Amino acid sequence: MTEAEIAELTEVLAAIEHKRWSDWQRYVHSECTRTKNGDLLIPARLVDGWQRQMDTAYSDLTEAEKESDRKQV
């Protein structure tokens, strides 16, 4: 692969990653409560679930969680 092809692929993948991240942030914001000063308060149920997922290897995730990750790819 040439440097130009690598640079082009990098841009394509970066655009995909940005879309994925943007979708995720929209979801997170939709689940949070905005405080008077503009902070977002994340519900404990989400924090607990995400913490568990962060602490879990992919191979140990539930099949539903793995499928969710597969869809992101």
DSSP file (Angstrom, degrees, kcal/mol; ACC not computed):
  #  RESIDUE AA STRUCTURE BP1 BP2  ACC     N-H-->O    O-->H-N    N-H-->O    O-->H-N    TCO  KAPPA ALPHA  PHI   PSI    X-CA   Y-CA   Z-CA
    1    1 A M              0   0    0      0, 0.0     2,-0.1     0, 0.0     0, 0.0   0.000 360.0 360.0 360.0 133.7    0.0    0.0    0.0
    2    2 A T     >  -     0   0    0      1,-0.1     4,-2.5     4,-0.0     5,-0.2  -0.331 360.0-109.9 -79.8 165.0    1.4    3.4   -1.0
    3    3 A E  H  > S+     0   0    0      1,-0.2     4,-2.5     2,-0.2     5,-0.2   0.882 120.8  52.9 -60.9 -37.5    1.6    6.3    1.4
    4    4 A A  H  > S+     0   0    0      2,-0.2     4,-2.4     1,-0.2    -1,-0.2   0.902 109.7  47.8 -65.5 -40.7   -1.2    8.1   -0.6
    5    5 A E  H  > S+     0   0    0      2,-0.2     4,-2.8     1,-0.2    -2,-0.2   0.891 111.8  50.2 -66.7 -39.3   -3.4    5.0   -0.3
    6    6 A I  H  X S+     0   0    0     -4,-2.5     4,-2.6     2,-0.2    -2,-0.2   0.923 111.1  48.9 -63.3 -43.7   -2.7    4.8    3.5
    7    7 A A  H  X S+     0   0    0     -4,-2.5     4,-1.8     2,-0.2    -2,-0.2   0.904 112.8  47.7 -62.9 -41.7   -3.5    8.5    3.8
    8    8 A E  H  X S+     0   0    0     -4,-2.4     4,-2.1     2,-0.2    -2,-0.2   0.925 113.0  47.6 -65.6 -44.6   -6.8    8.1    1.9
    9    9 A L  H  X S+     0   0    0     -4,-2.8     4,-2.9     1,-0.2     5,-0.2   0.894 108.6  55.5 -62.7 -40.1   -7.8    5.0    3.9
   10   10 A T  H  X S+     0   0    0     -4,-2.6     4,-2.5     1,-0.2    -1,-0.2   0.908 108.0  48.5 -58.9 -43.0   -7.0    6.9    7.1
   11   11 A E  H  X S+     0   0    0     -4,-1.8     4,-2.1     2,-0.2    -1,-0.2   0.903 111.6  49.2 -65.0 -41.7   -9.3    9.7    6.1
   12   12 A V  H  X S+     0   0    0     -4,-2.1     4,-1.9     1,-0.2    -2,-0.2   0.943 114.7  44.4 -62.2 -47.5  -12.1    7.2    5.3
   13   13 A L  H  X S+     0   0    0     -4,-2.9     4,-2.6     1,-0.2    -2,-0.2   0.868 110.9  54.1 -67.0 -36.3  -11.7    5.4    8.6
   14   14 A A  H  X S+     0   0    0     -4,-2.5     4,-2.4    -5,-0.2    -1,-0.2   0.888 107.7  50.6 -64.8 -38.5  -11.5    8.7   10.5
   15   15 A A  H  X S+     0   0    0     -4,-2.1     4,-2.1     2,-0.2    -2,-0.2   0.903 111.1  48.7 -65.5 -40.3  -14.8    9.8    9.0
   16   16 A I  H  X S+     0   0    0     -4,-1.9     4,-2.4     2,-0.2    -2,-0.2   0.923 111.6  49.5 -63.5 -44.4  -16.4    6.5   10.0
   17   17 A E  H  X S+     0   0    0     -4,-2.6     4,-2.8     1,-0.2    -2,-0.2   0.896 109.3  51.9 -62.9 -40.3  -15.0    6.8   13.5
   18   18 A H  H  X S+     0   0    0     -4,-2.4     4,-2.9     2,-0.2    -1,-0.2   0.913 110.1  48.8 -63.4 -41.8  -16.3   10.4   13.8
   19   19 A K  H  X S+     0   0    0     -4,-2.1     4,-2.5     2,-0.2    -2,-0.2   0.922 112.5  48.7 -62.1 -44.5  -19.8    9.3   12.8
   20   20 A R  H  X S+     0   0    0     -4,-2.4     4,-2.2     1,-0.2    -2,-0.2   0.932 113.8  46.1 -60.7 -47.2  -19.7    6.4   15.3
   21   21 A W  H  X S+     0   0    0     -4,-2.8     4,-2.7     2,-0.2    -2,-0.2   0.913 111.7  51.4 -63.1 -43.8  -18.5    8.7   18.1
   22   22 A S  H  X S+     0   0    0     -4,-2.9     4,-2.3     1,-0.2    -2,-0.2   0.917 110.1  48.9 -60.9 -44.1  -21.2   11.4   17.2
   23   23 A D  H  X S+     0   0    0     -4,-2.5     4,-2.0     1,-0.2    -1,-0.2   0.913 111.7  50.1 -60.8 -42.2  -23.9    8.8   17.3
   24   24 A W  H  X S+     0   0    0     -4,-2.2     4,-2.8     1,-0.2    -2,-0.2   0.924 110.1  49.4 -62.9 -45.4  -22.7    7.5   20.6
   25   25 A Q  H  X S+     0   0    0     -4,-2.7     4,-2.9     1,-0.2     5,-0.2   0.885 108.2  53.5 -64.1 -38.8  -22.6   11.1   22.1
   26   26 A R  H  X S+     0   0    0     -4,-2.3     4,-2.0     2,-0.2    -1,-0.2   0.925 111.2  47.4 -59.7 -43.2  -26.1   11.8   20.9
   27   27 A Y  H  X S+     0   0    0     -4,-2.0     4,-1.2     2,-0.2    -2,-0.2   0.954 112.7  47.7 -62.6 -50.2  -27.2    8.6   22.7
   28   28 A V  H >X S+     0   0    0     -4,-2.8     4,-0.9     1,-0.2     3,-0.8   0.937 112.7  48.8 -57.7 -48.2  -25.4    9.5   25.9
   29   29 A H  H >< S+     0   0    0     -4,-2.9     3,-0.6     1,-0.3    -1,-0.2   0.872 107.7  55.5 -60.7 -36.5  -26.8   13.0   25.9
   30   30 A S  H 3< S+     0   0    0     -4,-2.0    -1,-0.3     1,-0.2    -2,-0.2   0.758 109.6  46.8 -69.2 -22.7  -30.3   11.7   25.3
   31   31 A E  H << S+     0   0    0     -4,-1.2    -1,-0.2    -3,-0.8    -2,-0.2   0.588 102.0  82.6 -91.9 -12.9  -30.0    9.5   28.4
   32   32 A C  S << S-     0   0    0     -4,-0.9     2,-0.5    -3,-0.6    10,-0.2  -0.430  74.5-125.7 -92.3 164.7  -28.6   12.2   30.7
   33   33 A T  E     -A   41   0A   0      8,-2.0     8,-3.0    -2,-0.1     2,-0.5  -0.946  22.6-135.6-107.5 128.5  -30.3   15.0   32.7
   34   34 A R  E     -A   40   0A   0     -2,-0.5     6,-0.2     6,-0.2     5,-0.1  -0.726  20.4-143.8 -85.3 127.9  -28.9   18.5   32.0
   35   35 A T    >   -     0   0    0      4,-3.0     3,-1.9    -2,-0.5    -1,-0.0  -0.311  30.5 -95.7 -83.2 172.0  -28.4   20.5   35.2
   36   36 A K  T 3  S+     0   0    0      1,-0.3    -1,-0.1     2,-0.1    -2,-0.0   0.825 126.0  50.9 -58.2 -33.3  -29.0   24.2   35.6
   37   37 A N  T 3  S-     0   0    0      2,-0.0    -1,-0.3     1,-0.0    -3,-0.0   0.398 124.0-102.0 -89.3   5.8  -25.4   25.0   35.0
   38   38 A G  S <  S+     0   0    0     -3,-1.9    -2,-0.1     1,-0.3    -1,-0.0   0.349  75.4 138.2  96.0  -6.1  -25.3   22.9   31.8
   39   39 A D        -     0   0    0     -5,-0.1    -4,-3.0     1,-0.1     2,-0.5  -0.329  51.4-126.6 -66.5 155.3  -23.6   19.8   33.1
   40   40 A L  E     -A   34   0A   0     -6,-0.2     2,-0.6    -8,-0.0    -6,-0.2  -0.924  14.9-151.2-105.8 129.3  -24.9   16.4   32.1
   41   41 A L  E     -A   33   0A   0     -8,-3.0    -8,-2.0    -2,-0.5     3,-0.0  -0.883  10.3-148.3-101.8 116.2  -25.8   13.9   34.8
   42   42 A I        -     0   0    0     -2,-0.6   -10,-0.1   -10,-0.2   -13,-0.1  -0.710  24.4-112.5 -86.5 128.8  -25.4   10.3   33.7
   43   43 A P    >>  -     0   0    0      0, 0.0     4,-2.1     0, 0.0     3,-0.9  -0.300  20.5-124.6 -59.9 142.2  -27.8    7.9   35.4
   44   44 A A  H 3> S+     0   0    0      1,-0.3     4,-3.1     2,-0.2     5,-0.3   0.836 108.6  62.3 -57.9 -35.7  -26.2    5.4   37.8
   45   45 A R  H 3> S+     0   0    0      1,-0.2     4,-1.8     2,-0.2    -1,-0.3   0.874 107.8  43.3 -61.0 -36.2  -27.7    2.5   35.9
   46   46 A L  H <> S+     0   0    0     -3,-0.9     4,-2.9     2,-0.2     5,-0.3   0.912 113.2  50.9 -74.1 -43.2  -25.7    3.5   32.8
   47   47 A V  H  X S+     0   0    0     -4,-2.1     4,-2.6     1,-0.2    -2,-0.2   0.937 112.2  47.5 -58.3 -46.9  -22.5    4.2   34.7
   48   48 A D  H  X S+     0   0    0     -4,-3.1     4,-2.1     1,-0.2    -1,-0.2   0.922 114.0  46.8 -62.0 -44.9  -22.7    0.8   36.4
   49   49 A G  H  X S+     0   0    0     -4,-1.8     4,-2.2    -5,-0.3    -2,-0.2   0.913 114.2  46.3 -64.7 -43.3  -23.4   -1.0   33.1
   50   50 A W  H  X S+     0   0    0     -4,-2.9     4,-2.7     2,-0.2    -1,-0.2   0.875 110.4  53.7 -68.3 -36.7  -20.6    0.8   31.2
   51   51 A Q  H  X S+     0   0    0     -4,-2.6     4,-1.9    -5,-0.3    -1,-0.2   0.924 109.2  49.0 -62.2 -42.8  -18.2    0.3   34.0
   52   52 A R  H  < S+     0   0    0     -4,-2.1     4,-0.3     1,-0.2    -2,-0.2   0.923 112.1  48.4 -61.6 -43.8  -18.9   -3.5   33.9
   53   53 A Q  H >< S+     0   0    0     -4,-2.2     3,-1.2     1,-0.2    -2,-0.2   0.896 109.7  51.9 -65.2 -39.4  -18.4   -3.5   30.2
   54   54 A M  H 3< S+     0   0    0     -4,-2.7    -1,-0.2     1,-0.3    -2,-0.2   0.854 111.2  48.2 -62.6 -34.2  -15.2   -1.6   30.4
   55   55 A D  T 3< S+     0   0    0     -4,-1.9     2,-0.4    -5,-0.2    -1,-0.3   0.404 100.5  83.8 -87.6   2.5  -13.9   -4.1   32.9
   56   56 A T  S <  S-     0   0    0     -3,-1.2     5,-0.1    -4,-0.3     2,-0.1  -0.904  79.0-124.2-112.6 131.9  -14.9   -7.1   30.8
   57   57 A A    >>  -     0   0    0     -2,-0.4     3,-1.6     1,-0.1     4,-0.5  -0.383  29.2-113.8 -65.4 150.0  -12.9   -8.6   28.0
   58   58 A Y  G >4 S+     0   0    0      1,-0.3     3,-1.6     2,-0.2    -1,-0.1   0.896 117.0  58.2 -52.4 -43.2  -14.7   -8.8   24.7
   59   59 A S  G 34 S+     0   0    0      1,-0.3    -1,-0.3     7,-0.0     7,-0.0   0.722 106.6  49.2 -63.0 -20.4  -14.7  -12.6   24.8
   60   60 A D  G <4 S+     0   0    0     -3,-1.6    -1,-0.3     2,-0.0    -2,-0.2   0.416  86.9 108.9-100.3   0.2  -16.6  -12.4   28.2
   61   61 A L  S << S-     0   0    0     -3,-1.6    -4,-0.0    -4,-0.5    -3,-0.0  -0.297  80.5 -94.8 -69.1 160.5  -19.3  -10.0   27.1
   62   62 A T     >  -     0   0    0      1,-0.1     4,-2.4     4,-0.0     5,-0.2  -0.319  36.7-108.9 -67.2 161.5  -22.9  -11.3   26.6
   63   63 A E  H  > S+     0   0    0      1,-0.2     4,-2.4     2,-0.2     5,-0.1   0.875 121.1  53.8 -61.7 -36.6  -23.8  -12.3   23.1
   64   64 A A  H  > S+     0   0    0      2,-0.2     4,-2.0     1,-0.2    -1,-0.2   0.899 109.0  48.2 -64.1 -40.8  -26.0   -9.2   22.8
   65   65 A E  H  > S+     0   0    0      2,-0.2     4,-2.0     1,-0.2    -2,-0.2   0.901 111.4  50.1 -67.0 -40.2  -23.1   -7.0   23.8
   66   66 A K  H  X S+     0   0    0     -4,-2.4     4,-2.6     1,-0.2    -2,-0.2   0.916 109.4  51.7 -62.2 -42.4  -20.9   -8.6   21.3
   67   67 A E  H  X S+     0   0    0     -4,-2.4     4,-2.2     1,-0.2    -2,-0.2   0.883 106.8  53.7 -63.3 -38.1  -23.5   -8.1   18.6
   68   68 A S  H  X S+     0   0    0     -4,-2.0     4,-1.3     2,-0.2    -1,-0.2   0.915 110.5  46.6 -60.9 -43.7  -23.7   -4.5   19.5
   69   69 A D  H  X S+     0   0    0     -4,-2.0     4,-1.6     1,-0.2    -2,-0.2   0.899 109.5  54.6 -65.0 -40.5  -20.0   -4.1   19.0
   70   70 A R  H  < S+     0   0    0     -4,-2.6    -2,-0.2     1,-0.2    -1,-0.2   0.894 104.6  53.9 -60.5 -40.3  -20.1   -6.0   15.8
   71   71 A K  H  < S+     0   0    0     -4,-2.2    -1,-0.2     1,-0.2    -2,-0.2   0.860 105.1  54.5 -63.5 -34.8  -22.7   -3.6   14.4
   72   72 A Q  H  <        0   0    0     -4,-1.3    -1,-0.2     1,-0.3    -2,-0.2   0.862 360.0 360.0 -66.5 -34.5  -20.4   -0.7   15.2
   73   73 A V     <        0   0    0     -4,-1.6    -1,-0.3    -3,-0.1    -2,-0.2   0.502 360.0 360.0 -70.9 360.0  -17.7   -2.3   13.2
